Every structure is written in structure tokens, then in C-alpha cells.
Amino acid sequence: MEDWTEKYRPNTLDDIVGNDKAIFELRKWANSWNEKKADYKAIILSGSAGIGKTSCALALAKDYGWTAVELNTSDARNAKKIDAVATTGAVNETFSDDGSFISSVKGGRKLIILDEADNLYERITQGESESDLSDRGGKKAIVDTVKITNQPIVLIVNDYYKLIKGSGEDLKTLCKQIKFYNPYSNMIFNLLKKICLTEGINVDIKVLKNISDRCKGDIRSAINDLQSISMNKRQIDTESLKVLGYRDREKDIFSSLREIFKTKDVKNIKETLMHLDLDPNLVLLWVNENLPREYVDINDLVNGYEMLSKSDIFLGRTFKNQNYGMWSYACDMMNGGVATSKSHNYPNNRYNFPSYLRQRKSSKNKTDIRKTIVKKISKICHNSNNKTKDQFLSYFIHMFRNNTLFAIKMKKQLDLTDIEIKYLLGKGYNHKLKEITISSKQEKNKTLKKEIKEKVETKEKEIQQSLLDF
């Protein structure tokens, strides 16, 4: 299924939702390049995620007929890669789509777009050699590129101050900052309504209002929410919003993880986790799952796990001794302790759901299916569930897997669902599922034909009898 955030990405600046002042400043800057009167060779688009900064940059390139050269710094965060792509593109001339040369003197431009520019590697990690120095100085490479560029550059950031601190300080004077703000919910509401009309979806107005309000200005999040509840549907009511209930909690834990892994502000982390209202054992699992994905440096990883292990010890003592005074120590270790154990800044990563919880959920589902099958067998055999489970079930499964006729009869007699049949067959016997299903349908059709024939014969007899009586 096509991603709606890409499908409905604005093709022109006129289609951007909100931020009219920012768009005006963006056009003004672009015009200054065309008129060769640019005061700033680069601009910085700053603001929270999902509000349309990247879409604005791409739409600008289309509106002005510029070739967009996009570089996501989460994939290229060092001087070597920035020089190879951004700097080379910034100092060279451009070509059209058909390969013909377009001189910048005649208006040929490339728009160099550096997305997530606030996530850059700045210093060498422990264990690297002098030959690895090319992986340093991402910010310095950007500064050097802006100084020598012959082409317009757009830097896109969530955190402006993170970009300009340290070796990025020169960017304050070299670049013009354009601040983006979260659009109003009614603007997002109108966009979602337009998408629904295009997709041919009938949706309750309350649903669109709810999504528009809960996204807090994050357009990308709102469109993703709408798509998630609209899959394979043409009629959407307020009941569909229940699907988003767990996702809200998941967004909250993701925000908390970002605070832990990206900052060292212990006070702020503590407040964030307090509002999360999640069991510390679950937080521990989330941090444990994502810690090795986040802390690339081996020393940071070791320090992080040391804090996490101490937290686990405190949690164990909390429940063993019923001493809930240790609960706060456990929380401080897994949150602030893990946060302050790092010595490097890391780029944004996707956080994963704890695999332990996913495995438990899968195991629980299998246990529930097993219990249902045991109850069905016990009812037919007139014995207890324990006796069925201990004495009959293993033989029943063996016969079900190795005797197709038996399986077909049991499917009908026990009214087994497809999920229950899959459980009984197991992975090695899934090829029999189709055979059992087809045979069951044939058996059902035979029974239906027989019932219809009997009804027709009965009706004919009734008609004949009525004629005789007449």
C-alpha cells in the first residue's frame, strides 16, 4: 500500500499547510538567488518534526525549476560524505533531466537540501585510528560548503541550537533561520478531509477532528493515523479511533526514549517518565531493547548496561522485600543513569517494541487456542479438561496430522476454526490445510445438496397427498 505521506506530499508551496510567513520568507530568499542579490547563501528551516519543512524545500525546488540534491544526514553524518555529495554539488554547475548543461548564469540552479542537519558526528570515537579522521567534522564540512557554494543550500533541523553549537557556530551568521510553527488543527482537519474525498472514503467528522487535535501539529503523524484506520475500509466511524489508543501510549514511550538516549537532562527525563505512567518493569524492557541500537560506542554501551543492571537489581529487591522505597532508585538508574552514561551524540534511530513482550504475546495466543481446543474435545468426550489435556490431546494431534479423513470429520464435529486447525497441524503440516478446507467445503456442499433434495421430495409428496385428498 502506498504511503499517504508521500502520495499527498505538496508539489508546490501553495499546497503547504500553515506557516504562511515562513513560506513568504522562503520565496523571498529564492527570488534573491534568481536576481543574484542573495544576502545568505543558505537558510536553516527549524521546527518540530512532521510539520512540513522537507516538503517545503522540495516544493520550492519544483516551483523555481531547480534540481533538488537531497542528503539525509542520518545516512551521511561526516565530513567525507558531505564533501562527496553536498560540497561537490554546491560548487559545480547543473544539468537538466535530459542531461543538457544549464549554466547558473542563465538561471540553472541546484537546491542542496541537508535534512536532519542537527544530527552529525563531531568527534572521533574511542578505538578509532588517525585514518578515521575523515569521519569527523560534519558541521565544519557544512560551514565550509556554505562559504564556497555557488548554489542555494537548505539545512533542515528540529533543534536549531544543537546545530549552531560547537563547530557549527559560524552558521549563525552564514545562514538565515526561518522558523516553522505547528499548524492549527483546523488546517490539518481540512487536509485530512481533502484526502478522504480523493480516496473515496466516507468518514465521520468527529474522527477527523479527533485526529487533527491529537497530532498536536504533526501533519505526518495525522496522515499516518488516518491511513492506519482506513486500510481496506470505505466507511470510518468513531469506533475506528480505538485502534489508535495503544499507538498514543507507544508515541509517549518513544518520546521518553528519545529524552533518555539524546539528552543528559536528568530532571526533564524524570518529569517525562512521571507523566508516562508506565510500569518501571516495562520501561526497563524498552530501554534494554533499544540501548544496543542507540549506543554505538562500546564504552557507552557498557556504561549504559551497567546502569540498567543496577536498576534491575533494585527492582528485584523492591518486589522481593516489598520495599517500594527502592523503586525510585531503580527508575533513576534506568533513566538518568543510562542517559548520563554516554559520551557521544548519536543520530535519530527507530525504536523497536521489546522482543520479549512480543514473544510472550505470541505464546499467550497459542495457549488460548490450545485451551479452546481442549474444551471442545472435552465436551464431545464427556470428560474433564485436565484429562483431555494430559491423556487425549497428544494422540488427537497425531491423528489430526496423519489422517486427513479424521481431520475433516473433526473439523466438522468440533467446529474448528482456521486458526485452531493451523495450531493442530503445526508448521510441518501446513500443506494439509488447503486439502482439509477444500474437502470440508465439498462435504458441506454434498450435505447441502442432500438437504435440498430431501426438502424437494418432501414438498412433492405433500402436493401429491393434497391432490389425493382433494
Secondary structure, DSSP 8 states (H G I E B T S, - for coil): ---HHHHT--SSGGG--S-HHHHHHHHHHHHHHHTT--S-SEEEEE--TTSSHHHHHHHHHHHHT-EEEEEETTT--SHHHHIIIIIHHHHS-EE-TTS-EE-GGGT--EEEEEETTT----S--TT--GGGGGGS-HHHHHHHHHHH-SS-EEEEES-HHHHHSGGGTTHHHHEEEEE-----HHHHHHHHHHHHHHHT-EE-HHHHHHHHHHTTT-HHHHHHHHHHHHTT-SEE-GGGGGGHHHHHHHHHHHHHHHHHHH---HHHHHHHHHHH---HHHHHHHHHHHHHHH--SHHHHHHHHHHHHHHHHHHHHHHHTT-GGGHHHHHHIIIIIHHHT--S----------HHHHHHHHHHHHHHHHHHHHHHHHHHHTS-HHHIIIIIHHHHHHHHHH-HHHHHHHHHHHT--HHHHHHHH-GGGTHHHHHHHHHHHHHHHHHHHHHHHHHHHHHHHHHHHHHHH-
